[in-house]
Amino acid sequence: MEFGGGKSRYMEKSNGRVHQDLNVPILFNAIKAFSPLKLRLGGTLQDRLIYQRQDDQEPCSQFTKTNDGLFGYTQGCLSLSRWDELNIFFQKSRAKVIFGLNALSQREVKADGSVIGPWNSSDAEAFMKYTVDKGYTIHGWELGNELSAHGIGASIGADQYALDTISLHNLVQKVYKAFEVKPLVLGPGGFFDANWFTEFVSKSKDSLQVITQHIYNLGPGVDNHLIEKILDPSYLDGGSQPFRDVQNILKKSKSSTVAWVGEAGGAYNSGRNQVTNTFVYLDQLGMAALYDTKTYCRQTLIGGNYGLLNTDTYAPNPDYYSALLWHRLMGRRVLSTSFHGTRMMRSYAHCSKHSNGITILLINLDGITKTKVGVSVENVTISVASKQQTKQTHSAKLGNKEFTREEYHLTAKDGNLKSHILLLNGKELTVNSTGIIPSLDPIEVNLHDPIIVAPYS
């Protein structure tokens, strides 16, 4: 499973401006460290966004607050000059961009939130053609934000959304006709509803490459019991249901569509300060991968109380480093893993990403007990070396690194789960004055020693 940076908002709700400063070294380095990081540009206001055209005579207006507009804002415009600046930044930082298109373009939204008529793709087509003409690479085009099922502010029926997705697919095929590799078509970017998703997948046919769902399993950010939920293994286990349900729908449909988490931040409504922007939220990455989720986008890269980067200083929050280690170490092949012992230990294992062997993620939810972990591997098929070859290889490598393992121990400073400072193997992770992301170096441990997992680590 790959990691994405969630939404890097091209529109910020606080003032409705396309304003993100792209000249901040930490921002650039934080994205480039992943090489590549998937960036989804979108969010609530994407369905109020129009795109400037080359022949437009009127200036490109920004979002402004209003009492009678959908989502509480007027319609806003993304200027072509800003789009140019963004793409230059994306190219230099090696980001893979998923752009969220306006699914309500030129459509009427009734008082009850229902949407009338089909998607009008004319604005999207002009914008897409400009993007291609300029040589900008887009990894995927996603239609709409949280308009599925009951929707947020507005809703589109599954049957119509499927037709709209087919229209987007046809548009991508048309605009990118000369390209061997075409951008992905994604949707609906909304909250899971079994009946709606089943119909949507069935009627989208082969036009939908990626089905995206948004997950906030902790509930609202105002909940005072978020940390208790995060440290409760039974509660965490219950969070597997949306992943399982989506996979069941895809299997029954025999579709080639794959599942992504398009947005997740633990708690919705901007998360909660000192919870969703600190150390305590990692388990869902392992859970998502276990159910064949191909990409997991965190909400957000910058913004709210669930950003991977601090909104004011751009310094990485603890979960940034957790995500970066995941991205670098955990391969795409997920292994069946079980832990025998305390229920407060969470365990996940993957084939390693860039080396032979296995990478294991262990999360100790217990704040008091240190746990010694031994690892046993069962039902492994070795298809390359014979037993004799294996013996010879082991003899030749005695005393070498083959008999040590690498460990990365992540803990909160002073054991405080609300700390914004993360320790790796006991050392603070900090960005230097030039905005360079610190190297994430392991310690080497004798292979035969047990793994020692500290409390809350």
KAUR-V977009 format. One record per helix or strand of 3 or more residues. SS is the DSSP state (a for helix, b for strand). FROM is the first residue (numbers start at 1). LEN is the number of residues. Records with the same first field share a line. If there is no record, write none. Layout:
SS = FROM-LEN, FROM-LEN
This chain:
b = 2-7, 38-4, 49-3, 76-3, 96-6, 114-3, 140-4, 184-8, 210-6, 258-7, 293-6, 330-6, 345-8, 358-7, 371-3, 404-4, 410-3, 422-3, 443-4, 451-3
a = 25-8, 44-5, 70-3, 80-14, 122-12, 158-18, 194-14, 226-5, 233-6, 241-13, 283-8, 318-12, 387-10, 401-3, 413-3
